[in-house]
Amino acid sequence: MLETTKKLHVTKQILRIGLTTFAFLAIWSAAAAASDPPAGTPAESSRESTVWGPAVNLTDIAGGELLARRGDAYHVLPQVETDVRVRVTGIMSHGRVRQRFVNPSHETIEAMYVFPLPERAAVQHMEIRIGDRRIVSRVEERAQAKQTYETAKSQGKKAALVEQERPNLFTLSVANINPNESIEVHLEYVEEVGFADGEFGVTYPLTLTPRFIPRGALAIEEGTAATIVASAGSSTIVADADRVTPRFVAASDSRAPRASFEVVIDAGIPLRQVQCGSHETSIVQDGDTWTVRPVQERVAADRDIQVRWSPQVGSTPEVTFLTETHDNQKYGLLMIVPPQVEQTNDESSFATQTIFVIDISSSMAGPSMDQAKVALAEALQHVRPGDRFNIVAFNDSLHPMTSVWQDATPEALERARKWTLDLEANGGTMIHPALRWGVDQFGPVPDGINQRIMFLTDGAVGNEAQMLATIVNELDDVRLHTVGIGAAPNRYLMREMASRGGGASTFVYELNTAREQISGFFQKLQRPVLTDLELQWKGVNTVETYPARLGDVHAGDPLFVSFRFVEDPGSEVLLTGRTRTGLVSTVISLRDGQGQSGVATRWARAKVQHWMDALHADVRPERVRQEVVAVGLEHHLVTQYTSLVAVEERITAQGVAVPASVANALPIGSQLLTVLPKGGTDDRRKLLTGLVLTLCALLVAAVTRNTGYGNVNGGHGHVG
């Protein structure tokens, strides 16, 4: 009788499992059907997927998406088209970006697009083009520009608004795009070219790595993992999180943005070679001008464009001086390449204490994680006998390799390499706790010891301001060096962290060059640098220089100085500095500068950066805002407090604009992330199937526990 009762109980449990499974399968089928394109004839289905994209439920949208309503259904619209044209003249880069928005729907829409630009770009011009019509922008304070845009939108006028969210991240809004209408938005910017280790270069980001938004105040005490995890669950500390976390789709998706680009280089000096490390390109030389274009007319917008060029031996200028007159004001830009000094063995007398910090969050999954492992393994090769080190991996918690410093013995370094290779990427990107933990490991600086942190990450966070404030307030004498990882790292954050930490930065984009890149980086750090830099002005009435305080210069890296001045005959500037071999000096005549457009704008951007940095030095925010607004209005510049707005005078809208956000392409090798767990897949069918199987397993386990029928041979399997 007891046996019959147990069997009856098991039967009931199995029936419950069956009914529950059936219910979940029904949900699975409904969700799968909802995500499929609407049914119809083959011709209709083809047209729907090409013009409209698949129908979606609004509740399924995890972020921004360009949508249009057709009847009772919402459809994903095609992507924005981007064309990038960069013209390099000497050491200045002039960029023109065309973004074309097409509305094939039956609704009037407002397109909203979050997009990156080079971290040193100064955006100074925008215009809208609709057919033959051109609407030129003006700069206004951010709040006023927003109001101007909203008023124009409500009146049915064409309008566009460019707002800066971060120095390398912008938001573009375009109002009242009518059905079957296309609108082009043209942006222009200037920046100085990059220079490192004898190579010049430009980088243009076609996408961004999805930003992790930390939550809670992160008032971490003693850097404990438990406190860090607990603080991660409260409200966000990034006020504009929704403006820096756009929707992403896979680069292979038909909705993903695509781009064309052209880089024309007129360097003013003979070049040895020009190369593009990011795309397969055609490179054509015509005299002293080189033109770089992709082999394919359009490429996936899933990585940074990287173009580099090397001057012929002996052609690298030691000093370049450019000038520009703007509104009766004289501006100058100096690029000074530090003198080449033979490496000495003096560095070997200085031991180092190094904390290696490696990012293992979800945004690093895939090729980025492989690059970071190889980079860290190579970095360990440059730790020498007599040095001490430790490693901490981080995601939304901390994972130190050990709790104490390690002496750089062959055995300890081999253990560290093996530990590194076993790391896996998952979880959130909590940079601040990792940086705090690293700083806390250092005590007073011993004589003859260099203390440093080597930070390897893609920088995919939204709380950049908190990171930079931490560096200013907490690093003291510890040097901070950064290694940016991945196809689309947050270059602004990486460079600023290193700059404010008194260190240097580098970027690793590909696995096959990671070892060479890190090896060269460590050699640079160990070479003599130019220190104690000072500018002495002669025959100059007034001068306003940025950066106001000159930092150290690592070998192979240039120094850029922007200044506004009033000259007299015979005006000159004397630059002095110190290397390991002694004092060096250079005299530059201020009457011998080469005229170049963009110099004044570059100065304005440098001044804006100076005042934005002052926010971390206890300067009143209102004072910072006033100074930045004044510069932005004078130089027609997009800043944190000024925006570009363009409004057409006539009313052309055919209806009330429906908001529609444009998706970005996910960087190559990255994984899609949402606020909900996804079980390692972004396929809804796989997710629901996994949930069904998990539930079944849990119910079966419950049955076996309740009945004792857990033995595959039919035994009772009692415990004890």
N, C-alpha and C positions, 0 to 999 in steps of 0.2 A: 504493500500500500504506500509506504514511504517512497519507494522507487518510482511508482506511478505518479505520485504528486510532484516529484522533482522533474520528471519528464514533461508533465503538463506545464510546469512553471517555465521550463526551458522553451517549450513550444510558444508560449505567450511572449517570451522575450524575443524570440526569433521573428514572430509576427510584427512586434513593435519595430524591430530593426528594419524589416521589409517595408513597412508603411513609411517610416522616417526616410529611408533611402529613396522610396518612390517620390516622396514630397520634394526632397532635395533635387532629384533628377528633373522633376517638373520645373523647378525654379531655374535649374541649369539650362533647360531647353528654351525657356522663355527669354532668359538673358542672352543666350546665343542668337535666338531669332531677332531680338531687338537690336543686336549689334550688326546684323547682316543688312545689305542693301535691300530696298523694297523690291517686292516681286514684280515681274512684268515680262513683256516679251523680250527676247534677246537684244533687240535694237534699243528698246527703252532702258533696259538695265545698263547697257554699255554707255548710253548717253548720261544716265544718272550718275554713274561712277566717275565719268570723265569731267562733267561740268559741275555737278553738285557735290560729289563725294557721298559717303554713306550717311543714312539717317541715324541720328543719335538722340538719346534721352538727355535732357538738361541735367538731371540728377547724376548722370555718369561723368560729367565734365569735371575733371580734377583741377583744372587751371584755365588759363586763357585759351581760346580757340576761335578762329574766324568762322562764324556760323551765320546762316541765313534761314529764315522761316519760310517754308513753302506749304501752305495749307496748315495742317496740324503737326507737321514734322519739321525738325530742325536738321539742316544739312551742313556739312563741313565744306567751306569754300576753298578754292585753290590758294596757294601760298603767294607771298609777296616775292617779286623779282628784284634782285639787287645787282647793281653794276658798280664796280669800284675802279676808279682811275686815279693813279698816284703818279705825280710828276716830281722827280727828285732833281733839284738844282743845287749843286755844291753840298752843303750840309743841311739844307732845308727840304722838307717834304710837303707838298701841297696835294691834298686829297679831295676828290670829288666823288660823292656817293649819290647814285640815283636809285630810289626805291619806288617801284611801280606797283600800285594797288589796283586790282581789277575786281569789279563787282558784277558777277554773272547772275545775281539773284533778282527777284522781283521786289526787293525791299531797298529803301535808301539806308545806307549803313554809315556808322562811324568806326573806322578802323583804328585799332590801338596796337602798337608794336613796341616791344622792349628789345633793344638791340645794343650791341657793344661797339665801341670805337677804340682806337689805340689809347693807352692810358695817358699819353702825353699830348693828345690832340687838343687843340684849341678850336672849338666850333664857332664860326663867326658869320655864317651866311646860310640862309635857307630860302627856297622859293617853291611855289606850287606851279605846276604846268598842267593845263587841261586843254589838249589840242594846241592851238596857237596862243592861248591866253597864258600870261605869266603873272603871278602874284608874289611880290617880293616881301620878305619878312622885315620886322623891326624888333628891337630888343626892348623888353619891359621887365620891371620887377616881377618875380615869379607869380605872386598872387594876382597882380594886375593883368599879366599875360593870360593867366588861366581864366579870369573873368572876361577878358576880351574875346577869348576863344569860345567860351560857353555862350556869350551873348550872340556871337555870329552864328553859332550852331543852332540856337533856338530861333533865330530869324530866318533860317534856311539858306544861309550863305556858306560857300566853300571856305574852309579854314583849316590851318595846320598849326600844331604846337609842338615844340621840342623842349623837353625838360631834362635836366641832368639829375640822375639818381645817385650816381657815383662818378668819380672822374673818368671811368671807362665804361659807364653804363647809362643809357639814355632811354627816354620814352618819347615816342612819336604818336600823336593823335591826329587823325585826318577826318574831318566832319563832312557829312552830306555827300557821300559818293552815291550817285544815282544808279538805278538798275542799268546793267550793261554798259557802265561807264568806267573808264580807267583814269587814274590820277597819278601823276609823277611828283615825288617830293625830292628836290635836289638839296644836298647839304655840302658845305665846303669847310675844310679844316686845314690847319697847318701844324707842323711839329718839326723838331729837329730829328735828323736821322740817328739811328743807334750806331755805336762804335764799340767794339770789344775785341781785344786780342788781334788787332790789325785788320779787322773786317768791319765794313760799314753794313747797314742793313735797315730794312723797314719790315714791320709786322702789322698786319691788319687782321683783326678777329672777325670771322664770319659768324661765330656763335659764342655762347658762353656755357660754362659748366653749371648745371643746376645748383643754386645756392641752398645751403643748409641754413635754416633759421633757428639759432639757439633759443631756448626758452628759460624763463626765470632770471633772477637777478645775478646768478652765478657768484654769489658771495661765498666763495669756497674757502673753507678753513682747513689748513694743513693739507690741502690737495687730495683729500681722500676720495676714492672712487665712489663710495656710497653717497657722499654729499653731492658729487657731480651728477650722478644719475638721478637723485631726488630732485635737484633743481631743474633738470631737463624737462620735467613734466608740467611746469607751471606756465603762466602766460608768456607770450613772446616779448623779448626785449628790443626787437627791431620794429620801430614804429611804421616803417614803410615796407614791411615784408611783402605785402601784396603787389607792390610796384617793382620788385626785383626778382620775383619768382614767376616768370611767364610759363605758359604751356610748352611742352617739348614733345616732338614726335621723332621717331627714328629717321635717320637720314635717307633710308631706302623708301620711306613712306611717300606716296604721291603728293601729300600735303606739305612736305618739308621744303623750306626755302632753297632755292638754287641761286647761284651767282656767277657772274663773269667778272674778270679783272684784267687790268693792264698796268704794268709798272714801267715807266720810262725813266731812265737814269742818265742824267747829264752831270757827272760828278765833278767836272772841271779839272780832273787829273787823269792820267792814263790808268786804265784798269787791266789787271791780269786775268780776272775771271769774274763771271756773274753766274749765280746759281740760285735755284729755288728748291728749298728743302722740304716743302709741304705738298707740292703738286707736280704732276708731269707737265712740263711747259715747253714752249718754243721760245728760244732766246736768240734775238737777231741784233747784230751790231751794224751800225751805220755811222762810220767815223768815230766820234767820241761818245755817241749816244747808243745806249743799249735798251731794247724793248723786250719785256717778259710778258708772255700771254699763256694761258692754259691751252693744252693740246685740244681738249674738248671745249666747245664754245661756252658751255655752262657746267659748273661743278657743284657738288653737294656742299651746302654751307655748313659743314660739320667740323671745321678746324681753322686754325689761324693760317693766313697766307704769310709765308716767310721768304723773303728775297734778300740775298747777301751778295756783296761784291768786294773784291780784294784789289787794292791798288798795286801797281807794279812796284817792285822792290825799290825803296828809296823815294817813292812818290807820296808817302803819307805825310801830310803837313803837320808840323809841330804846333803851329798856332794858326788858327783861322779867325779872321775878324770881319764881321758883316755889320752894315749899318742900314738904317732906314729912317726917313723923315716922315712923321705922321702928325697931322694937325699942328705943324710948326714946332713939333718936339723931335729931338734927335734921340734915336735908340741904337744900342749896340748889342752884339752877341759875340762872345768869345768862346771858341772851342780850343782847349789846350790839351795836347796829348803829352803825358809825362815822359821825360827823357828815359831812354832805355839804359838801364844800369845793370851791369853784369851781376848775376846772382852770387851771393857770398855764402859762406857756411855759418854766418852769424846766427841764422835762424835756428840752427841745430842746438844752440845753447839754451834755447827757450823751450821748456816743456809745456805741454798743453793739457788742460782739462776740458773735455768735450762731451756735451750731452747731445746725442743724436735723437731727434724727434721725427718720427715717421707717421704719416697719416694713413690709417687703415679703414677709413669710413667708406660707405657704400659708393660715393662718387668716384672713388679710386679703383673700383672693381674693374677687372679686365686688363687691358694693356697698361694703364696707368700704374696699377699695382706691381706689374712685372718691371716696369721702368724704375719705380721707386726701390724695389728690392735690389736690382742690379746697381743702381746708383749708391745705395747705402753700403752694399758689399764692397764696391770700389772705394768708397770713402774710408772704410775700415782699413784698406790697404795702406792708407796714408797716415795711420796712427803709428807712432814710432815708439821704440823702447824708451821707457822713462815717462811716457804719457799716461794719463788715466782717462777712462771713458765710461759711459753707460748709455743705454738706449731705452727710450720709452715709445711704445706705439700707442696711438690714441684713436678712438672713434667717439662714442658718447660716454666712454669711460677711459681710464688710464690702464696701461698694461706695461709696467716697467720690466725690463729684462731681469734686473736684480735690484735689490734694495740698497746696495752700496756701490761705491766706485770700484771699477775694475782696473788693475794694472795691465798695461798693454803687452802682455806676454803672448807668445804664439798660440798657446793653448786657449787663453781667454778670447783672443780674436777669432779663433776657429769656432769656438762655441757661439760667439756673437753672430758669425756669418750663418751658421746652421739655424740659429734662432730666427734670424731675419728671413731666411728662405721659407720658413714654416708659417709666416704671417698670412692671414686672409682678410679680405676687405668686407666689412659690413657695418651697419649702424650709422649714427649721425656724426657731424664734423664739429667737435667741440675744441677749437684751437686754443681758446683762452685758458682752460684748465691745464692743457698740456704745456703751454708757455709758462704759466705760473709754477707748475711742478718743476720744469727745467731750471728756472731761476732759483727756486728754493734749494736746489742741490748745492749751490755754490756758497762758500763762506767767504771770509776776508781774502783778498787777493795775496797769495804768497809771493815773495820776491822771485822773479825769474819765471813766473807761471802765466801763461796766456789762458784766459777763461773764455769759452765760446759755446754757443748753441748752434747746431746745424739743423735747420728745419726743412723737412721734405714734405710738400703738400701741393694740392692743386688750388688751395686757397678758396674753395667753393663755399663761402659763408656770406651771410648778409650783414653781419655785425662788424664791419671793418673798423668803424670808429672806436669800438671797444678794444679791438686788438692793438691799434696804434696808441691809444691812451695807456694801455698796459706797458707797452715798450718804453714810452717816454718816462713813465713814473717808476718803473720797477727794475729795469735792466742794470742800472748803475754802470759798473765797469765791465760787464759781460758783453762780448761782441755777439751779434746775432747775424748769421748768414742764412740765406734762404735758397732753396732749390725748388723752382716751380716745375710741376709734373703734369704731363698730359697734353692733349691736342688743343685745348682751349683753357689754359690756366688763368687765374685772376692775377694778371701781371701787375696791375696797380698795387694790390695788397702785397705781393711778393717784393716788389721794388721798394715800397714804402717801409715795410718791416725791416728790410736790410738797411735802408738809408738811416732810419731813426735808431737802429740798433748798432750803428757804427760799423756795419759789415758790408758784404757784397752779395750779389744775387746772380743766379744763372738759371737756365731753363732747359729741361730735358723733354724733348718731344717724341723721340723714337728710341726703341729698345736697342737697336744696333749701334747707336752712337752714345748711349748712356755712359759707358765706361770711359770713353775718350773725353766726353764732356766734363765728367767729374774729376778725372785726372788733371785736365787743364785748369779746372777751377781751383783745385788745391795748390797747384803750382803757382797760380796767381796769388793766392793768399799768403804763400810763403816768400814771395818775391818782395823786394823793397818797395815802399810806397812813398808818395809825395805827401809830406805832413807839414804842419805849421804854416799853412798857406796864408798869404796876405796880399792884398791889392793896395798899392800906393798911387794916388791920383795926383798928377802934376798938370798945372795949367787948366784945371777944370773948376768952374764956379760951383756947380751943384751936381750931385750924382746920386742916383737911387738904384741900388744893386740888389739882385736876387740870384742865388741865395745870399742873405745878409751875412751869414757866417759860413765860411768855406770849410768843408770837411776834408778828411783824408782821401787821397786818390790811390786806388790800387793800380799796380802795373798793368798796362794794357787798356785801362779805362780812361776816358777823357773827362775833362772838367768843362762844364758849360756854365757861363756866367752871363746873365742878361742885365742890362743897365740902361737907364735914361740919364742924359747928361746935357750940359750946356758947355760947349767947348770954346777955348781961346786958341789963337795961333800957337802951335807948338805943344798942344795938349798930348799927353801920353799917360800910360798906366804901366807901373812896374809890378810884376808878379814875382814874389819870392816864396821859396819853400825849402824844405829840407829833405834830403834822402839820406840813406845810410852812409853815403860817401861824402856828405857835406851839403853846404848851401848851394842852391841853384836860383837863377833869376832870369827873367825875360822882360824886355821892354817892347811895348806895342804903341805905335803912334796912332792916335785917334783920328788923324786926318788921312790915313791910308786904308780905311775900311772899304770893302767891296759892297756896293749897293745890292740889297736883296729884300724882296717883299716878304712879309711874315715875321720880320724881326720884332716889330712893335707888338704884334699879337703874341709872340712868344714871351716877351717881357710881361705883358698883361697876365698871361696864364701863370707865369712864375710868381707874380705878386699875389694873385688869387691863392695859389698854393701856400704861400707864406702865411697869409691870414687864416686860411683854413687850418693850418698846422697850429696856429695860435690858440685854437679852441682847446687844445690839449695842454696848454700852458697857463690856464686859469685867466685868460683874457675874456672879458665880458662878451657873451654871444652877440649882443646887440651892436657892440663896437665892431666885431668881425663882420656882421651882416652889412653894416653901413659901408665899411671899406670895400667889401667885395662887390656890393651893388654899384658903387661909384666906378670901379674899374670896369665892371661888366657893361654899364651903360656907355662909358666913354669909348670903349673899344669894341662894342657890338659883339659881346662874348657871352656864350652860354655858361652859366655857373650854377652853383647850388641855389643862388638867390635871384638869378636873372634867367629869362627864357626867351626864345625866339617865337614869334607868333606872326602868321600871315593870314590875311582875311581878304576875300574877294568882296568888292563893293555891291555887286548885284545879287539878288536872291535867285537861286537856281535849284534848290532842293525840291524833289517831287514827293516828299513825304517826311514824316518824323524819323530821324536817324536811329537805327537799331544798333546798340553797342556790339562790336565784333572784334575780338582780340586775335592777333596773328600768332601762330605757333613758331617757335624756333626749332632748328634741327639739333638733335642731341649730338654732342661731340662724339667723334668716332671712337668706338671702344667703350663708351660710357653706358650705364644702365639707366633705364627710366625709373624714376622714384616718385612715389606719391605719399600722401600722409597716411594711407592705410597700408597694412602689411600685404605683401603680394606674393609671398612664398617663392621668391626667386624668379617669378615670371610675370609679365604684364599681359598675358592672355587670359581673358575672363573664363574661357571654357576650362583651361587647365586649373585655374584657381578654384573654381567651384567643384570640379572633379576631385581635387585634393581635399577640399573641405568635406565632401561626401565620404570619401574613403577614410578620412581621419575620424569622422563621427562614427562610422561603422566599426572601426577598430576600437574606439572607446566603449561602444555599447557591447561589443563582444567581450571586451575585457571585464565589463561590469557583470555580464552573465556568468562568466567563468568564476569570478570572485564570489558571486551570490550563491551559485549552485555547487561549486566544487568540481565541476566537469571541465577541468583544464588540462587533463592528460590526454594526449593524442591516442593513447591505447585504450581509453575508456575508463581508466582508474580514477580514483577520487582525488589523489594528490593532496591529501591533508598535510598541513604544516604542524610539526611538533606533535 
